[in-house]
Amino acid sequence: MCGIVGLFLKNKALAPQLGSFTARMLEVMSDRGPDSAGFAVYGAGSAETVKLTLRVEGESAALLAKAFTTRFGVPADLVRRSSHAVLAVPKVLEAEVRLWLAAENTGIHLVGAGTRMELYKEVGLPSSVADRFGLPLMSGTHAIGHTRMATESSVTTDGAHPFSTGMDQCLVHNGSLSNHNAMRRVLIREGLSFETENDSEVAAAYLTWRMREGASLSQALTDGLDDLDGFYTFVVGTEGGFAVLRDPIACKPAVMAETGDYVAFGSEYRALAMLPNIEKARLFEPEPAKVYVWEH
């Protein structure tokens, strides 16, 4: 049993409140997932820059900044947030920086990358995780979050959601995939790599693969209905999009709210109850095997 939340803002005036709304939604879902939590926020970005969200140990962030400047000859654009840091690099240097980070391998782990996406996750109560990374003060257009109750794997930061396997793309999942080992082998042959044995990472990589092959977000999720076996609710974020899919049986709880200002998702209605004008929202339960996508 896990908790999922998501918020897609239609009204740009609400952007400064995105983080505070999302943090409160995560906190409400704590009893569905007290082991660990995580979230991805789509905030400001530049077409010429890539944000690399890194998990850093000890003094690794300070050492990284100094080493980056020495290696690339420019000051490191690095923002530290507790156990994570966001390194913004020119897009033309991204591939070289990734290789350099992998070679350095001194207490640094890449969590996610994108023009606009920043991704944070850690072991602990959702409210504590949100506070330690400063989620309530973050702004943006959309965000997704997850509270985890580990049932098939150990409680680790690597096992926390969201999972990101593509640029500006991430996924949170409530449920269990029965064919994830077979699908992982298929995806490895297609050039995808994995950091964990978690079935949710396979779902994220599957979408990365299908979209890399030219499918839209909607089509990739539709394809998943045939290729991914098990029971699941997915909430997916991309640079400009927000999507929801439940499996054909739809045994995992889900509720959505839509107004002229936002679209919100929660595993339970109580996660949405504090949103503005929720009493005027169109409330609905996502239908089984139906893809829902909103895009800017």
C-alpha positions in Angstrom: 0.0 0.0 0.0 1.5 3.3 -1.1 0.3 6.8 -1.6 0.4 8.9 -4.8 -0.2 12.6 -5.3 0.0 14.8 -8.3 -0.8 18.4 -9.2 -0.9 20.0 -12.7 -1.5 23.7 -12.7 -3.5 25.3 -15.5 -3.4 28.7 -13.8 0.2 30.1 -13.8 -0.6 32.4 -11.0 -0.7 29.4 -8.7 2.9 28.4 -9.6 4.5 29.8 -6.3 2.1 27.6 -4.3 2.8 24.4 -6.1 5.3 23.1 -3.6 3.2 24.0 -0.5 0.2 22.2 -2.0 2.2 19.2 -2.9 3.9 19.0 0.5 0.5 19.0 2.3 -0.8 16.3 -0.1 2.2 14.1 0.7 1.8 14.6 4.4 -1.8 13.5 4.3 -0.7 10.3 2.5 1.8 9.4 5.3 -0.1 6.5 6.7 -0.2 4.9 3.2 3.6 5.1 3.0 5.6 5.9 6.1 8.9 4.3 5.0 10.2 6.8 2.4 8.9 9.5 0.1 9.9 11.5 -2.9 8.7 14.0 -5.4 9.5 15.7 -8.7 8.9 19.4 -9.4 8.8 20.9 -12.8 10.0 24.5 -12.3 11.9 27.1 -14.2 14.4 26.0 -16.9 16.3 27.0 -19.9 16.5 25.3 -23.3 20.3 25.6 -23.2 20.7 24.1 -19.7 20.2 20.6 -18.2 19.6 20.1 -14.5 21.3 17.1 -13.0 19.8 16.1 -9.6 22.4 14.3 -7.7 22.4 12.4 -4.4 25.6 13.4 -2.6 27.3 12.1 0.5 29.1 14.1 3.2 31.3 16.8 1.7 30.9 15.5 -1.8 28.9 18.5 -3.0 31.6 21.0 -2.0 34.3 18.8 -3.5 32.2 18.4 -6.6 31.8 22.1 -7.1 35.6 22.7 -6.9 36.4 19.7 -9.1 33.8 20.8 -11.7 35.3 24.3 -12.0 38.8 22.8 -12.3 37.7 20.3 -15.0 35.5 22.5 -17.1 36.9 26.0 -16.4 33.6 27.6 -15.4 32.0 28.0 -11.9 29.7 25.2 -10.9 26.0 26.2 -10.8 25.2 24.0 -7.9 22.3 24.2 -5.4 22.6 21.9 -2.3 19.4 20.6 -0.7 20.1 18.3 2.2 21.3 15.0 0.8 20.8 16.1 -2.8 22.2 18.8 -5.1 21.1 20.2 -8.4 24.0 20.8 -10.9 22.9 23.0 -13.9 25.2 22.4 -16.8 25.2 23.7 -20.4 23.4 21.2 -22.6 26.4 21.0 -24.9 28.5 19.7 -22.0 25.9 17.3 -20.6 27.3 14.1 -22.1 30.8 15.0 -21.0 29.7 15.9 -17.5 27.8 12.6 -17.2 30.9 10.7 -18.1 33.0 12.7 -15.7 30.6 12.2 -12.9 30.5 8.4 -13.5 34.3 8.3 -13.6 34.6 10.4 -10.4 32.1 8.2 -8.5 33.0 9.7 -5.1 29.7 9.5 -3.2 27.7 11.0 -6.1 24.6 9.3 -7.6 22.5 10.7 -10.5 18.8 10.7 -9.5 17.3 12.5 -12.5 17.9 14.9 -15.3 15.9 17.4 -17.3 15.5 20.9 -18.5 12.9 21.6 -15.8 12.6 18.6 -13.6 14.2 18.4 -10.1 13.7 15.1 -8.3 14.2 14.4 -4.6 13.6 11.2 -2.6 14.8 9.8 0.8 14.0 7.4 3.6 11.7 8.9 6.3 8.3 10.2 7.0 6.8 12.1 4.0 6.5 15.4 6.0 10.1 15.2 7.1 11.3 14.4 3.5 9.3 17.3 2.1 10.7 19.7 4.7 14.3 18.7 4.5 14.3 19.4 0.7 12.3 22.6 1.0 9.4 21.4 -1.0 6.9 23.9 0.5 8.9 26.8 -1.0 9.3 25.3 -4.5 7.3 26.7 -7.5 6.5 25.3 -10.9 3.8 24.1 -13.2 3.3 20.5 -12.0 4.6 18.0 -9.5 4.1 14.3 -8.6 4.9 12.6 -5.3 4.9 9.2 -3.6 4.8 7.8 -0.1 6.1 4.3 0.1 5.3 1.3 2.2 7.8 -1.3 1.1 6.3 -4.7 0.6 8.6 -6.5 -1.9 12.0 -4.8 -1.3 14.0 -3.2 1.4 13.5 0.4 2.6 16.3 2.4 0.8 16.6 5.7 -0.9 17.2 3.9 -4.2 13.9 2.1 -3.8 11.9 5.3 -3.1 9.8 6.9 -5.9 9.7 8.7 -8.3 11.8 6.7 -10.8 13.3 8.6 -13.6 14.9 6.9 -16.7 14.6 9.6 -19.3 15.0 13.4 -19.6 12.3 15.3 -17.7 10.4 12.1 -17.3 9.5 10.3 -14.0 6.9 7.9 -12.7 5.3 7.0 -9.4 3.5 3.7 -9.0 1.1 2.0 -6.6 0.8 -1.7 -7.2 2.9 -4.6 -8.5 4.0 -5.7 -11.9 4.2 -9.5 -12.4 6.3 -9.5 -15.6 8.9 -6.9 -14.6 11.8 -9.3 -14.8 11.0 -10.4 -18.3 10.3 -6.8 -19.4 13.6 -5.7 -17.8 15.5 -8.1 -20.0 13.7 -6.8 -23.1 14.6 -3.2 -22.1 18.2 -4.0 -21.4 18.5 -5.4 -24.9 17.0 -2.1 -26.1 19.8 -0.2 -24.4 18.1 0.8 -21.1 19.9 0.5 -17.8 18.7 0.0 -14.3 19.8 1.0 -10.8 17.5 -1.2 -8.8 15.4 -4.4 -9.0 12.2 -2.4 -8.4 9.3 -3.2 -10.7 8.4 0.5 -10.8 11.7 1.4 -12.4 10.9 -1.1 -15.2 7.6 0.8 -15.8 9.4 4.1 -16.0 12.0 2.6 -18.4 9.3 1.1 -20.6 7.8 4.5 -21.1 11.2 6.0 -21.9 11.7 3.3 -24.5 8.4 3.7 -26.2 8.7 7.5 -26.3 12.3 7.2 -27.6 10.8 5.1 -30.4 8.5 8.0 -31.3 5.4 7.3 -29.3 3.6 10.2 -27.5 3.1 10.0 -23.8 -0.5 8.9 -24.3 0.5 6.2 -26.8 3.3 4.9 -24.6 0.8 4.4 -21.8 -1.7 2.8 -24.1 1.0 0.4 -25.3 1.7 -0.4 -21.6 -1.8 -1.8 -21.2 -0.7 -4.7 -23.4 2.9 -5.1 -22.4 2.8 -4.5 -18.6 1.1 -7.3 -16.5 -0.1 -6.8 -13.0 -2.1 -4.2 -11.0 -1.0 -0.6 -11.0 -1.8 3.0 -10.9 0.7 5.2 -12.6 1.2 8.9 -12.4 3.7 10.2 -14.9 5.4 13.6 -15.3 7.2 14.9 -18.4 8.5 18.4 -19.2 5.1 19.7 -20.2 2.8 16.8 -19.4 1.0 15.0 -16.6 -0.6 11.6 -17.1 -2.6 9.0 -15.1 -3.3 5.3 -15.9 -4.9 2.5 -14.0 -4.8 -1.1 -15.0 -7.9 -2.8 -16.4 -9.0 -4.1 -13.0 -8.2 -0.9 -11.2 -8.1 -2.3 -7.7 -5.9 0.5 -6.3 -7.7 3.5 -5.0 -7.6 6.8 -7.0 -9.5 10.0 -7.2 -9.1 13.1 -9.3 -10.2 16.7 -9.2 -10.3 19.2 -12.0 -11.1 22.9 -12.0 -10.2 25.8 -14.3 -7.1 26.2 -12.2 -5.7 22.7 -11.8 -5.9 19.0 -12.2 -5.1 17.0 -9.0 -4.6 13.3 -8.3 -4.7 11.5 -4.9 -4.8 7.9 -3.8 -7.6 9.2 -1.5 -9.8 12.3 -1.6 -8.4 13.5 1.7 -5.1 14.3 -0.1 -7.0 16.8 -2.2 -9.3 18.3 0.4 -7.1 21.4 1.2 -6.8 22.5 -2.5 -8.4 25.8 -3.4 -12.0 25.7 -4.5 -12.1 21.9 -4.2 -15.8 22.1 -3.4 -16.3 23.4 -6.9 -14.1 20.8 -8.6 -15.2 18.1 -10.9 -14.4 15.0 -8.8 -14.1 11.6 -10.5 -12.5 8.2 -10.3 -10.2 7.5 -13.2 -11.7 4.7 -15.3 -9.8 1.4 -15.7 -7.5 1.1 -18.7 -8.1 4.7 -19.7 -5.2 7.1 -20.3 -5.6 10.6 -19.0 -3.1 13.2 -20.2 -2.9 17.0 -19.6 -0.2 19.0 -21.3 0.9 22.6 -21.4 
